Amino acid sequence: MRPVFTAGQVWDISSQGRSALVQHDVYYGSVNLTPELFEERLPDIPEFFSRHYTDAHRFGLVSLVEACTDAELDFRVGDLREAAILVGRGSVDANVDSYLTLLGIDPESTATLDALEMFVAAEQAVSPSDVVVVQGALTRTVGPCFTVSCGCSSAAVQIGNARRLIATGEVDIAVVTGVDVFNVGLIQKGRRLLRGAQHAYDAMDAAGMPDLLPSFDSLMRPYDRRADCINHGEGSATVILESREHARRRGAHLYGQVLATAMTRDGLANPLASDNTGSQLVSAVRKCLGDRWRIDQVPYVNGASDGGAAVTAMEANTIRELYGPDGTVLMTSQEACFGHHGSPAGCLGLALTLMMMELGQVCPTANCEQPADGLPFDPVPGTRTRPLDFDYALSFNYQIGGVKHAMLLGSPDAT
C-alpha cells in the first residue's frame, strides 16, 4: 500500500470508515515511504544529511511539503521564513538505533570520516527535537522552532501554542507537525511479554489501573461492543495555522478556525492511569467554551478513542456530563483508519474535523459496526458519512497519566 499523502486521500479513507491497517503478526499502520517517493518530493536535500535521516525525519519532512502544497505556500522562496515551526513527538522509537550506535562506538578506533558521519547522525537523531531541527533547516525559518513531548497530546498542545503565538502577534503563520514511529518489533515483543504478565495482572488488585494489557492481533474497534485491543501505527500529519489577515492577504483557502484550546491533568498519583469520570476533560471543554459559547452549539466531537476501555469510558462520561443523559451529539473516531499513531492524532483530528465542517459530512467511526451499549453519543457506525450542517466542533486528545486536551473549532465565518 502506498503512503497517504494528501488531504483528499485522507478524506477518501476516513469518509468511508476504511482501515489501512495490515496484519504482520500484529495489526499495524505502516507508511511504506520508499526512498524514491521521498526523493521525488525533496530532491534538493544534501545527501550528506539525508542519508542519516530516520523514518521520523522523512515522515515529518514529507508531511510538511504536502501541507505547503495544499496551502499554496512555497518554502523554497521563503514563504515560511518568518514562520513558527512546531513539532509534537511522543515516541522515541526512531531515535533508539542512533543512540545505541553512538553509545557503542569506540572513539579511539573510529576513522575520522566515520566519526564525522556518526556525529551528524547523532546530532540529528538522538533527541526528540530531531524532526524540528531538519524542518527548520528546510524552511530556513528565523521564527520560533521547538518540540513538545507529552505523548499523544503533543501535536494538539502545539496547535494551542501556535494559536497563542499568532494571537499575540509574535508570528503570522505557524506550521505544526505531529510525527511518531512505533517499532513493530518492540510491539511484537511486548505482546509476548504481556502473555506472561497477564497472569500476574489478573491476580493483583487492579483497582484504578488502566487497560494496559490488550491484545494486538485483532482489529481495533472504537465504541464497538467487541472492542478489545489497540493497534499502533506510524506517520506524520502537518497543519498550517495563520492569522486571518495573513491568510486573506495571500488569498488562502480557509478551512476553519481554532477558536480555543485548553489542557488539564487528572491529578492522580498513578503515572499510568486516567480518571474514567472524565472530570478534567470536562473542565478543559468548559475552559474552551468560556462565557462566549454554549455546549448546545457544538453538535459534533472528534473523539480520540483507541479502542481501549479506559479511554472510551472517559469519553462517555465526559459527554454525559457535558450534554446530559439525553444528548444527541455525534462523536466519531478515525483512529482505526491508520492505527493509534501518537502525536499525529492532534493534527489529523483538527484537519479532518475542519474538512467535515466544510463539507457538511461527519465521518463514521472506523471499524465500529455494533455500537457498545449505553453510549451517550452516536458513534456513526458503518461506512458512510452522516450529513450535518455545523459551525462548531470539539476535538479531543489524551496522554495516559498526563495531558487531557480539548480544542474548540469553528467554520471560517463562526463568531
NULO-592932 format. One record per residue (C-alpha): residue number from 0; x, y, z; residue in three letters. Coordinates in nm, 4 decimals. Example, Ala and Ser with C-alpha at 12.3 -4.5 7.8 and 13.67 -1.06 7.14 Angstrom:
BEGIN
R; 0; 1.2300; -0.4500; 0.7800; ALA $
R; 1; 1.3670; -0.1060; 0.7140; SER $
***
This chain:
BEGIN
R; 0; 0.0000; 0.0000; 0.0000; MET $
R; 1; 0.1320; 0.3448; -0.0920; ARG $
R; 2; 0.1567; 0.6233; 0.1666; PRO $
R; 3; -0.1385; 0.8552; 0.2203; VAL $
R; 4; -0.0042; 1.1953; 0.1171; PHE $
R; 5; -0.2866; 1.4418; 0.0528; THR $
R; 6; -0.5912; 1.5770; 0.2341; ALA $
R; 7; -0.8067; 1.4244; -0.0399; GLY $
R; 8; -0.6588; 1.0798; 0.0202; GLN $
R; 9; -0.7138; 1.1126; 0.3955; VAL $
R; 10; -1.0761; 1.2087; 0.3317; TRP $
R; 11; -1.1289; 0.9194; 0.0911; ASP $
R; 12; -1.0259; 0.6680; 0.3578; ILE $
R; 13; -1.1836; 0.8363; 0.6599; SER $
R; 14; -1.5178; 0.9196; 0.4972; SER $
R; 15; -1.5690; 0.5510; 0.4196; GLN $
R; 16; -1.4526; 0.4236; 0.7573; GLY $
R; 17; -1.1830; 0.2209; 0.5830; ARG $
R; 18; -0.8926; 0.0692; 0.7699; SER $
R; 19; -0.5442; 0.0901; 0.6209; ALA $
R; 20; -0.4056; -0.1430; 0.8881; LEU $
R; 21; -0.2136; -0.4511; 0.7766; VAL $
R; 22; -0.1535; -0.7636; 0.9820; GLN $
R; 23; 0.2052; -0.8775; 1.0308; HIS $
R; 24; 0.1514; -1.0956; 1.3377; ASP $
R; 25; 0.0007; -0.7801; 1.4890; VAL $
R; 26; -0.2121; -0.5211; 1.3103; TYR $
R; 27; -0.0098; -0.2094; 1.2310; TYR $
R; 28; -0.0435; 0.1050; 1.0229; GLY $
R; 29; 0.2684; 0.1276; 0.8033; SER $
R; 30; 0.3551; 0.4334; 0.5923; VAL $
R; 31; 0.5719; 0.2499; 0.3356; ASN $
R; 32; 0.7585; 0.5628; 0.2274; LEU $
R; 33; 1.0207; 0.4421; -0.0203; THR $
R; 34; 1.3460; 0.6313; -0.0893; PRO $
R; 35; 1.2125; 0.7046; -0.4379; GLU $
R; 36; 0.8920; 0.8648; -0.3043; LEU $
R; 37; 1.0927; 1.0731; -0.0589; PHE $
R; 38; 1.3398; 1.1840; -0.3267; GLU $
R; 39; 1.0529; 1.2758; -0.5587; GLU $
R; 40; 0.9220; 1.5299; -0.3073; ARG $
R; 41; 1.2523; 1.6522; -0.1675; LEU $
R; 42; 1.5174; 1.6140; -0.4379; PRO $
R; 43; 1.7372; 1.9005; -0.3231; ASP $
R; 44; 1.8315; 1.7996; 0.0332; ILE $
R; 45; 2.2090; 1.7436; 0.0639; PRO $
R; 46; 2.2737; 1.3713; 0.0736; GLU $
R; 47; 2.5323; 1.4216; 0.3482; PHE $
R; 48; 2.2413; 1.4975; 0.5836; PHE $
R; 49; 1.9596; 1.2927; 0.4300; SER $
R; 50; 2.1448; 0.9605; 0.4448; ARG $
R; 51; 2.1321; 0.9893; 0.8236; HIS $
R; 52; 1.7576; 1.0584; 0.8401; TYR $
R; 53; 1.5346; 0.8265; 1.0403; THR $
R; 54; 1.1779; 0.7480; 0.9366; ASP $
R; 55; 1.0613; 1.0231; 1.1730; ALA $
R; 56; 1.2696; 1.2782; 0.9805; HIS $
R; 57; 1.1391; 1.1568; 0.6457; ARG $
R; 58; 0.7742; 1.1420; 0.7514; PHE $
R; 59; 0.7887; 1.4884; 0.9098; GLY $
R; 60; 0.9534; 1.6482; 0.6083; LEU $
R; 61; 0.7137; 1.4925; 0.3578; VAL $
R; 62; 0.4032; 1.5903; 0.5555; SER $
R; 63; 0.5347; 1.9476; 0.5764; LEU $
R; 64; 0.5865; 1.9559; 0.1983; VAL $
R; 65; 0.2351; 1.8199; 0.1367; GLU $
R; 66; 0.0806; 2.0756; 0.3738; ALA $
R; 67; 0.2652; 2.3570; 0.1954; CYS $
R; 68; 0.1369; 2.2317; -0.1394; THR $
R; 69; -0.2208; 2.2239; -0.0078; ASP $
R; 70; -0.1804; 2.5752; 0.1398; ALA $
R; 71; -0.0110; 2.7099; -0.1768; GLU $
R; 72; 0.2995; 2.8105; 0.0187; LEU $
R; 73; 0.6485; 2.7730; -0.1297; ASP $
R; 74; 0.9121; 2.7258; 0.1383; PHE $
R; 75; 1.1820; 2.7303; -0.1329; ARG $
R; 76; 1.1233; 3.1009; -0.2000; VAL $
R; 77; 1.0952; 3.1993; 0.1648; GLY $
R; 78; 0.7208; 3.1809; 0.2324; ASP $
R; 79; 0.7960; 3.0265; 0.5737; LEU $
R; 80; 1.0984; 3.2429; 0.6547; ARG $
R; 81; 0.9162; 3.4141; 0.9441; GLU $
R; 82; 0.7032; 3.1134; 1.0431; ALA $
R; 83; 0.6991; 2.9235; 1.3692; ALA $
R; 84; 0.7906; 2.5582; 1.3123; ILE $
R; 85; 0.6398; 2.3487; 1.5910; LEU $
R; 86; 0.6615; 1.9695; 1.6265; VAL $
R; 87; 0.4904; 1.7260; 1.8616; GLY $
R; 88; 0.6694; 1.3999; 1.9443; ARG $
R; 89; 0.5585; 1.1199; 2.1742; GLY $
R; 90; 0.7540; 0.8079; 2.0814; SER $
R; 91; 1.1357; 0.7865; 2.0806; VAL $
R; 92; 1.1463; 0.4580; 1.8868; ASP $
R; 93; 1.3037; 0.6266; 1.5830; ALA $
R; 94; 1.5887; 0.7605; 1.7987; ASN $
R; 95; 1.6934; 0.4380; 1.9672; VAL $
R; 96; 1.9177; 0.2893; 1.6964; ASP $
R; 97; 2.1132; 0.6130; 1.6547; SER $
R; 98; 2.1518; 0.6455; 2.0297; TYR $
R; 99; 2.2737; 0.2889; 2.0783; LEU $
R; 100; 2.5145; 0.3171; 1.7852; THR $
R; 101; 2.6692; 0.6276; 1.9359; LEU $
R; 102; 2.6803; 0.4697; 2.2808; LEU $
R; 103; 2.8620; 0.1628; 2.1492; GLY $
R; 104; 3.1217; 0.3337; 1.9316; ILE $
R; 105; 3.4889; 0.3409; 2.0306; ASP $
R; 106; 3.6176; 0.6951; 1.9566; PRO $
R; 107; 3.9807; 0.5834; 1.9664; GLU $
R; 108; 3.9454; 0.3287; 1.6879; SER $
R; 109; 3.6990; 0.5197; 1.4667; THR $
R; 110; 3.8285; 0.6714; 1.1442; ALA $
R; 111; 3.7981; 1.0486; 1.1127; THR $
R; 112; 3.5357; 1.0456; 0.8373; LEU $
R; 113; 3.3335; 0.7774; 1.0160; ASP $
R; 114; 3.3441; 0.9877; 1.3313; ALA $
R; 115; 3.2092; 1.2867; 1.1375; LEU $
R; 116; 2.9277; 1.0752; 0.9941; GLU $
R; 117; 2.8420; 0.9477; 1.3417; MET $
R; 118; 2.8426; 1.2994; 1.4816; PHE $
R; 119; 2.5979; 1.4230; 1.2163; VAL $
R; 120; 2.3713; 1.1204; 1.2634; ALA $
R; 121; 2.3700; 1.1646; 1.6403; ALA $
R; 122; 2.3051; 1.5387; 1.6335; GLU $
R; 123; 2.0079; 1.4839; 1.4009; GLN $
R; 124; 1.8544; 1.1801; 1.5637; ALA $
R; 125; 1.9264; 1.1109; 1.9302; VAL $
R; 126; 1.6750; 1.3522; 2.0858; SER $
R; 127; 1.3007; 1.4222; 2.0478; PRO $
R; 128; 1.3947; 1.7538; 1.8816; SER $
R; 129; 1.5070; 1.5535; 1.5770; ASP $
R; 130; 1.2316; 1.6461; 1.3316; VAL $
R; 131; 1.2043; 2.0157; 1.4131; VAL $
R; 132; 1.5788; 2.0557; 1.3501; VAL $
R; 133; 1.5541; 1.9352; 0.9901; VAL $
R; 134; 1.2222; 2.1125; 0.9264; GLN $
R; 135; 1.3747; 2.4378; 1.0481; GLY $
R; 136; 1.6689; 2.3888; 0.8133; ALA $
R; 137; 1.4402; 2.3097; 0.5200; LEU $
R; 138; 1.2264; 2.6211; 0.5684; THR $
R; 139; 1.5174; 2.8468; 0.6716; ARG $
R; 140; 1.2892; 2.9889; 0.9390; THR $
R; 141; 1.4052; 3.2592; 1.1767; VAL $
R; 142; 1.0904; 3.2204; 1.3879; GLY $
R; 143; 1.0192; 3.0044; 1.6965; PRO $
R; 144; 1.1234; 2.6449; 1.6361; CYS $
R; 145; 1.0734; 2.3832; 1.9091; PHE $
R; 146; 0.9358; 2.0434; 2.0100; THR $
R; 147; 0.6755; 1.9475; 2.2709; VAL $
R; 148; 0.6597; 1.5937; 2.4041; SER $
R; 149; 0.3556; 1.4845; 2.6024; CYS $
R; 150; 0.2563; 1.1590; 2.4371; GLY $
R; 151; -0.0492; 1.1505; 2.2166; CYS $
R; 152; -0.1408; 1.5084; 2.3127; SER $
R; 153; 0.1869; 1.6531; 2.1825; SER $
R; 154; 0.0732; 1.7948; 1.8470; ALA $
R; 155; -0.2572; 1.9123; 1.9952; ALA $
R; 156; -0.0647; 2.1103; 2.2579; VAL $
R; 157; 0.1498; 2.2577; 1.9785; GLN $
R; 158; -0.1660; 2.3690; 1.7976; ILE $
R; 159; -0.2552; 2.5608; 2.1131; GLY $
R; 160; 0.0951; 2.7090; 2.1228; ASN $
R; 161; 0.0656; 2.8108; 1.7577; ALA $
R; 162; -0.2658; 2.9817; 1.8257; ARG $
R; 163; -0.1149; 3.1805; 2.1136; ARG $
R; 164; 0.1904; 3.2843; 1.9102; LEU $
R; 165; -0.0392; 3.4141; 1.6386; ILE $
R; 166; -0.2834; 3.5799; 1.8797; ALA $
R; 167; -0.0029; 3.7752; 2.0499; THR $
R; 168; 0.1373; 3.8893; 1.7149; GLY $
R; 169; 0.4700; 3.7096; 1.7568; GLU $
R; 170; 0.4167; 3.5312; 1.4239; VAL $
R; 171; 0.1605; 3.5452; 1.1433; ASP $
R; 172; 0.1966; 3.1818; 1.0415; ILE $
R; 173; 0.2837; 2.8567; 1.2175; ALA $
R; 174; 0.3491; 2.5075; 1.0839; VAL $
R; 175; 0.2525; 2.2304; 1.3282; VAL $
R; 176; 0.3604; 1.8699; 1.2718; THR $
R; 177; 0.2836; 1.5602; 1.4740; GLY $
R; 178; 0.5119; 1.2668; 1.3961; VAL $
R; 179; 0.5772; 0.9338; 1.5658; ASP $
R; 180; 0.7160; 0.5916; 1.4837; VAL $
R; 181; 0.6295; 0.2839; 1.6883; PHE $
R; 182; 0.8705; -0.0048; 1.6338; ASN $
R; 183; 0.6797; -0.3133; 1.5173; VAL $
R; 184; 0.9384; -0.5477; 1.6657; GLY $
R; 185; 0.9002; -0.3779; 2.0020; LEU $
R; 186; 0.5218; -0.4148; 1.9853; ILE $
R; 187; 0.5562; -0.7831; 1.8999; GLN $
R; 188; 0.7979; -0.8373; 2.1872; LYS $
R; 189; 0.5651; -0.6507; 2.4196; GLY $
R; 190; 0.2833; -0.8771; 2.3102; ARG $
R; 191; 0.4834; -1.1835; 2.4133; ARG $
R; 192; 0.5729; -1.0250; 2.7465; LEU $
R; 193; 0.2099; -0.9419; 2.8137; LEU $
R; 194; 0.1094; -1.3034; 2.7817; ARG $
R; 195; 0.3192; -1.3780; 3.0880; GLY $
R; 196; 0.2287; -1.0564; 3.2638; ALA $
R; 197; -0.1422; -1.1235; 3.2247; GLN $
R; 198; -0.1338; -1.3964; 3.4891; HIS $
R; 199; 0.0219; -1.1630; 3.7464; ALA $
R; 200; -0.2065; -0.8793; 3.6428; TYR $
R; 201; -0.5192; -1.0913; 3.6847; ASP $
R; 202; -0.4087; -1.1926; 4.0334; ALA $
R; 203; -0.3355; -0.8416; 4.1653; MET $
R; 204; -0.5733; -0.5743; 4.2868; ASP $
R; 205; -0.6137; -0.3790; 3.9647; ALA $
R; 206; -0.8372; -0.1056; 4.1043; ALA $
R; 207; -0.7510; 0.2217; 3.9396; GLY $
R; 208; -0.5171; 0.0598; 3.6882; MET $
R; 209; -0.5564; 0.1447; 3.3197; PRO $
R; 210; -0.6364; -0.1012; 3.0436; ASP $
R; 211; -0.2706; -0.1839; 2.9785; LEU $
R; 212; -0.2890; -0.5463; 2.8727; LEU $
R; 213; -0.4793; -0.5557; 2.5427; PRO $
R; 214; -0.4380; -0.7932; 2.2542; SER $
R; 215; -0.2766; -0.6567; 1.9371; PHE $
R; 216; -0.3742; -0.9334; 1.6971; ASP $
R; 217; -0.7301; -0.8255; 1.6166; SER $
R; 218; -0.8634; -0.5029; 1.4655; LEU $
R; 219; -0.9222; -0.2084; 1.6954; MET $
R; 220; -1.2888; -0.1133; 1.7130; ARG $
R; 221; -1.3532; 0.2155; 1.8968; PRO $
R; 222; -1.7020; 0.2421; 2.0527; TYR $
R; 223; -1.7892; -0.1110; 1.9353; ASP $
R; 224; -1.9169; -0.3723; 2.1809; ARG $
R; 225; -1.6419; -0.6078; 2.0591; ARG $
R; 226; -1.3581; -0.3584; 2.1256; ALA $
R; 227; -1.0720; -0.5415; 2.2941; ASP $
R; 228; -0.7466; -0.4037; 2.1549; CYS $
R; 229; -0.5351; -0.1149; 2.0328; ILE $
R; 230; -0.3477; -0.1191; 1.7007; ASN $
R; 231; -0.0493; 0.1102; 1.6603; HIS $
R; 232; 0.0752; 0.2886; 1.3535; GLY $
R; 233; 0.3358; 0.5338; 1.2322; GLU $
R; 234; 0.3293; 0.8539; 1.0356; GLY $
R; 235; 0.3106; 1.2296; 1.0338; SER $
R; 236; 0.0476; 1.4958; 0.9801; ALA $
R; 237; 0.1082; 1.8699; 0.9352; THR $
R; 238; -0.1343; 2.1601; 0.9586; VAL $
R; 239; -0.0694; 2.5269; 0.8835; ILE $
R; 240; -0.2225; 2.7954; 1.1021; LEU $
R; 241; -0.2117; 3.1641; 1.0178; GLU $
R; 242; -0.3729; 3.4878; 1.1221; SER $
R; 243; -0.6897; 3.5765; 0.9360; ARG $
R; 244; -0.5237; 3.8869; 0.7958; GLU $
R; 245; -0.2240; 3.6923; 0.6666; HIS $
R; 246; -0.4476; 3.4284; 0.5067; ALA $
R; 247; -0.6713; 3.6838; 0.3380; ARG $
R; 248; -0.3758; 3.8886; 0.2174; ARG $
R; 249; -0.2407; 3.5948; 0.0203; ARG $
R; 250; -0.5830; 3.4640; -0.0876; GLY $
R; 251; -0.5570; 3.1378; 0.1074; ALA $
R; 252; -0.8353; 2.8826; 0.1289; HIS $
R; 253; -0.9790; 2.8961; 0.4817; LEU $
R; 254; -1.0786; 2.5548; 0.6193; TYR $
R; 255; -1.1835; 2.6931; 0.9566; GLY $
R; 256; -1.0672; 2.8370; 1.2872; GLN $
R; 257; -0.9066; 2.7172; 1.6090; VAL $
R; 258; -1.1234; 2.9216; 1.8451; LEU $
R; 259; -0.9885; 2.7979; 2.1799; ALA $
R; 260; -0.7723; 2.5264; 2.3346; THR $
R; 261; -0.7280; 2.4063; 2.6923; ALA $
R; 262; -0.5339; 2.1348; 2.8702; MET $
R; 263; -0.5642; 1.9751; 3.2118; THR $
R; 264; -0.4407; 1.6698; 3.4003; ARG $
R; 265; -0.6360; 1.4256; 3.6175; ASP $
R; 266; -0.4201; 1.4890; 3.9253; GLY $
R; 267; -0.3748; 1.1194; 4.0001; LEU $
R; 268; -0.0687; 0.9808; 4.1793; ALA $
R; 269; -0.0586; 0.6778; 3.9468; ASN $
R; 270; 0.1509; 0.7860; 3.6433; PRO $
R; 271; -0.0130; 0.5253; 3.4180; LEU $
R; 272; -0.3778; 0.5873; 3.4992; ALA $
R; 273; -0.6565; 0.8201; 3.3924; SER $
R; 274; -0.9693; 0.9235; 3.5749; ASP $
R; 275; -1.2519; 0.7423; 3.3989; ASN $
R; 276; -1.5033; 1.0004; 3.5186; THR $
R; 277; -1.3593; 1.2452; 3.2644; GLY $
R; 278; -1.3883; 1.5322; 3.5114; SER $
R; 279; -1.0737; 1.7099; 3.3948; GLN $
R; 280; -1.1616; 1.6680; 3.0286; LEU $
R; 281; -1.4951; 1.8297; 3.1129; VAL $
R; 282; -1.3006; 2.1109; 3.2769; SER $
R; 283; -1.0881; 2.1569; 2.9616; ALA $
R; 284; -1.4002; 2.1776; 2.7439; VAL $
R; 285; -1.5603; 2.4343; 2.9718; ARG $
R; 286; -1.2429; 2.6424; 2.9638; LYS $
R; 287; -1.2648; 2.6379; 2.5848; CYS $
R; 288; -1.6291; 2.7433; 2.5830; LEU $
R; 289; -1.5881; 3.0111; 2.8491; GLY $
R; 290; -1.8751; 3.2591; 2.8572; ASP $
R; 291; -1.8783; 3.3047; 2.4816; ARG $
R; 292; -2.0095; 2.9692; 2.3550; TRP $
R; 293; -2.2631; 2.7121; 2.4764; ARG $
R; 294; -2.2271; 2.3365; 2.4589; ILE $
R; 295; -2.5559; 2.3096; 2.2672; ASP $
R; 296; -2.3877; 2.4992; 1.9804; GLN $
R; 297; -2.1491; 2.2042; 1.9360; VAL $
R; 298; -2.3228; 1.9056; 1.7686; PRO $
R; 299; -2.0040; 1.7122; 1.6838; TYR $
R; 300; -1.6978; 1.5909; 1.8747; VAL $
R; 301; -1.3939; 1.4303; 1.7157; ASN $
R; 302; -1.3010; 1.1688; 1.9733; GLY $
R; 303; -0.9653; 1.0026; 2.0268; ALA $
R; 304; -1.0705; 0.6560; 2.1337; SER $
R; 305; -0.8049; 0.3986; 2.0505; ASP $
R; 306; -1.0390; 0.1096; 2.1272; GLY $
R; 307; -0.9221; 0.0831; 2.4883; GLY $
R; 308; -1.1902; 0.0524; 2.7545; ALA $
R; 309; -1.0402; 0.3235; 2.9777; ALA $
R; 310; -1.0403; 0.5918; 2.7074; VAL $
R; 311; -1.3902; 0.5061; 2.5889; THR $
R; 312; -1.5220; 0.5203; 2.9459; ALA $
R; 313; -1.3591; 0.8595; 2.9998; MET $
R; 314; -1.5060; 0.9960; 2.6770; GLU $
R; 315; -1.8523; 0.8564; 2.7516; ALA $
R; 316; -1.8602; 1.0067; 3.0998; ASN $
R; 317; -1.7331; 1.3395; 2.9632; THR $
R; 318; -2.0092; 1.3566; 2.7019; ILE $
R; 319; -2.2710; 1.2525; 2.9576; ARG $
R; 320; -2.1625; 1.5309; 3.1934; GLU $
R; 321; -2.1444; 1.7954; 2.9197; LEU $
R; 322; -2.4587; 1.7145; 2.7228; TYR $
R; 323; -2.6753; 1.5390; 2.9796; GLY $
R; 324; -2.8313; 1.1918; 2.9598; PRO $
R; 325; -3.0473; 1.2746; 2.6585; ASP $
R; 326; -2.7860; 1.4412; 2.4381; GLY $
R; 327; -2.7901; 1.3848; 2.0619; THR $
R; 328; -2.4285; 1.4738; 1.9891; VAL $
R; 329; -2.2316; 1.2831; 1.7254; LEU $
R; 330; -1.8835; 1.1677; 1.8300; MET $
R; 331; -1.6631; 0.9651; 1.5975; THR $
R; 332; -1.3032; 0.8445; 1.5946; SER $
R; 333; -1.0854; 0.7774; 1.2914; GLN $
R; 334; -0.8049; 0.6123; 1.4921; GLU $
R; 335; -0.8773; 0.2734; 1.3351; ALA $
R; 336; -0.8173; 0.4088; 0.9842; CYS $
R; 337; -0.4424; 0.4435; 1.0328; PHE $
R; 338; -0.3772; 0.2983; 1.3778; GLY $
R; 339; -0.3064; 0.4706; 1.7061; HIS $
R; 340; -0.0036; 0.6683; 1.5903; HIS $
R; 341; 0.0556; 0.9000; 1.8840; GLY $
R; 342; 0.1320; 1.2662; 1.8225; SER $
R; 343; -0.0030; 1.2903; 1.4625; PRO $
R; 344; -0.3535; 1.2377; 1.6036; ALA $
R; 345; -0.3777; 1.6017; 1.7132; GLY $
R; 346; -0.3108; 1.7385; 1.3647; CYS $
R; 347; -0.5168; 1.4704; 1.1909; LEU $
R; 348; -0.8144; 1.5273; 1.4228; GLY $
R; 349; -0.8031; 1.9022; 1.3591; LEU $
R; 350; -0.7707; 1.8643; 0.9821; ALA $
R; 351; -1.0427; 1.6027; 0.9474; LEU $
R; 352; -1.2861; 1.7911; 1.1693; THR $
R; 353; -1.2469; 2.1099; 0.9655; LEU $
R; 354; -1.2952; 1.9136; 0.6424; MET $
R; 355; -1.6120; 1.7582; 0.7858; MET $
R; 356; -1.7377; 2.1025; 0.8819; MET $
R; 357; -1.6618; 2.2412; 0.5361; GLU $
R; 358; -1.8304; 1.9521; 0.3522; LEU $
R; 359; -2.1215; 1.9139; 0.5952; GLY $
R; 360; -2.0486; 1.5434; 0.6408; GLN $
R; 361; -1.9389; 1.3590; 0.9571; VAL $
R; 362; -1.7019; 1.0673; 0.9002; CYS $
R; 363; -1.8050; 0.7364; 1.0588; PRO $
R; 364; -1.6104; 0.5672; 1.3371; THR $
R; 365; -1.3810; 0.3253; 1.1551; ALA $
R; 366; -1.4448; -0.0433; 1.2364; ASN $
R; 367; -1.7465; 0.0408; 1.4547; CYS $
R; 368; -2.0300; -0.1834; 1.3384; GLU $
R; 369; -2.2065; -0.2775; 1.6626; GLN $
R; 370; -2.2061; 0.0241; 1.8977; PRO $
R; 371; -2.1498; -0.0584; 2.2622; ALA $
R; 372; -2.4496; -0.0407; 2.4932; ASP $
R; 373; -2.5062; 0.2758; 2.6916; GLY $
R; 374; -2.3048; 0.5208; 2.4823; LEU $
R; 375; -2.4312; 0.8772; 2.5440; PRO $
R; 376; -2.3456; 0.9747; 2.1864; PHE $
R; 377; -2.3970; 0.8487; 1.8336; ASP $
R; 378; -2.0667; 0.6998; 1.7038; PRO $
R; 379; -2.1951; 0.6952; 1.3431; VAL $
R; 380; -2.1301; 0.3250; 1.2822; PRO $
R; 381; -2.0797; 0.1800; 0.9368; GLY $
R; 382; -1.9013; 0.3068; 0.6293; THR $
R; 383; -2.0941; 0.6172; 0.5258; ARG $
R; 384; -2.0756; 0.9798; 0.6311; THR $
R; 385; -2.3664; 1.1411; 0.8154; ARG $
R; 386; -2.4955; 1.4776; 0.6827; PRO $
R; 387; -2.4627; 1.7542; 0.9420; LEU $
R; 388; -2.4609; 2.1297; 0.8984; ASP $
R; 389; -2.2456; 2.2663; 1.1814; PHE $
R; 390; -2.0286; 2.5687; 1.2591; ASP $
R; 391; -1.8679; 2.4436; 1.5820; TYR $
R; 392; -1.6965; 2.1225; 1.6892; ALA $
R; 393; -1.4717; 1.9883; 1.9619; LEU $
R; 394; -1.1613; 1.7737; 1.9185; SER $
R; 395; -1.0077; 1.5636; 2.1988; PHE $
R; 396; -0.6600; 1.4232; 2.2622; ASN $
R; 397; -0.5137; 1.2450; 2.5650; TYR $
R; 398; -0.1910; 1.1343; 2.7222; GLN $
R; 399; -0.2349; 0.8450; 2.9633; ILE $
R; 400; -0.1330; 0.9787; 3.3043; GLY $
R; 401; -0.0820; 1.3241; 3.1550; GLY $
R; 402; -0.2404; 1.5971; 2.9448; VAL $
R; 403; -0.6086; 1.5952; 2.8536; LYS $
R; 404; -0.6511; 1.8373; 2.5631; HIS $
R; 405; -0.9610; 1.9939; 2.4114; ALA $
R; 406; -0.9930; 2.2195; 2.1057; MET $
R; 407; -1.2943; 2.4248; 2.0074; LEU $
R; 408; -1.3074; 2.4598; 1.6288; LEU $
R; 409; -1.5227; 2.6812; 1.4119; GLY $
R; 410; -1.6098; 2.7297; 1.0477; SER $
R; 411; -1.4399; 3.0243; 0.8710; PRO $
R; 412; -1.7356; 3.2511; 0.9487; ASP $
R; 413; -1.8098; 3.1296; 1.3028; ALA $
R; 414; -1.8016; 3.4048; 1.5660; THR $
***
